[in-house]
Amino acid sequence: MNWPSVLDRRPFRENSFPSKLHDEQVAAILGCALGITFTVCFATGLYSHLAQNPPSWFELPSRPAGLYRVTQGLHVATGIASIPLLAAKLWTVYPKLFSWPPFESAAHLIARISLLPLIGGGLFMLFTGLANINLWYPWQFNFPVTHYWAAWLTMGALVVHIGAKFTTTRRVLSRKVSASAVPSAVDAVDAVDRRRFLATVFGTSALLTLFTVGQTFAPLRKLALLAPRRPDVGPQGFPVNRTARTAGVVETSQASDYRLTVTGRVRNELSLGLDELRALRQHSAVLPIACVEGWSTTQRWTGVRVRDLLAMAGASPDAEVRVESLQQHRSYRTSDLNPWQAHDPDTLLALLVNGEPLALDHGYPLRLIGPNRPGVMQTKWVTRLVVQ
Ligand code: HEM
């Protein structure tokens, strides 16, 4: 490679980096793959948003118990798999980004303008998502909110892009990629190079997935070498996101006068100490903790059914419940149970995990655990149920 000519080359020109890979068909194939992965990310992301911010028309079901684990695991795995695809796509279309004149018609202008939110949004989504799951937050903004709205912008631009490129895509995809169809030897070599490039890109995506998806999918756990979190590492064998110290509950959660109160729209308010809670009928359930970051782990929880407590307090069967933690500040100190969840037989206020009292960082003395809930909504250090 003649480096002086590369170094003095102006990078933002149509002919800056000539390559056989700047090919419409390669671009179309990568575009289709990205269209699929971004749509999967968007749909699973929307579900995560609805689960945490349910509008009046949406009630998060409590079954299947592992649904959120699958959707958020898929969200993060598909997002990670998109990274090599987007990098390769941008390389493939690089010259087109600087073609001159910039547009030939009004429709072409719109298609060009939509590339800004599409490329900017795509890079932003993948970067913020990846940084977030690696617990790196080099920004001042609220991640879920910004990631959410940037997703709408990106998907809007993607729809415009698909519309603008539909005819071209259909034409080039119907063209054969194989070496035997091309008239000359040079073209044959180019076609082989393009196929090798695509194989490398998809192969990289597949390997990235293989070495990360074990954080969600237990049979591949041993291969999760690139996963940001090991779901089998932490106190009592699984991870902690927020510690008791960070939540400011080290003293209050171990106080001898700790009590759980059940209040709000009830016939009789309850106030129960730890011994009284342990004396109530205990129920065990094998349930996942599924983090919004995509990792998840299944444990055996034992404690009191929320529905038993609601029955003791004389709450109505369609009651909704706000679950409050000893944590006084910061996000996720409360969560809501809709009637399905509140009355699910496996929605517990757990005292034990795998037969042991909860560790402090896992929410000692009492934590909420229910089926099909994002990890941030499995409230720890529970002190109050407010029936609404
Ligand atoms: C490497 C890629 C990605 C990673 C690691 C990632 C990670 C995450 C995480 C951790 C959340 C949960 C936020 C929270 O509740 O605290 C989330 C939510 C979400 N993601 Fe992604 N994401 C990625 C790519 C994408 C893409 C490409 C899209 C769509 C185009 C997308 C759309 C969403 C949406 C709509 C939400 C819901 C936000 C909310 O709860 O309000 N994500 N993502």
Residues whose N, C-alpha, C, O or C-beta is under 5 A from the ligand:
A	BS01	HEM	F38 C41 F42 G45 L46 S48 H49 H75 V76 G79 I80 M125 L126 G129 L130 N132 I133 P144 V145 H147 Y148 A151 T154 V292 E293
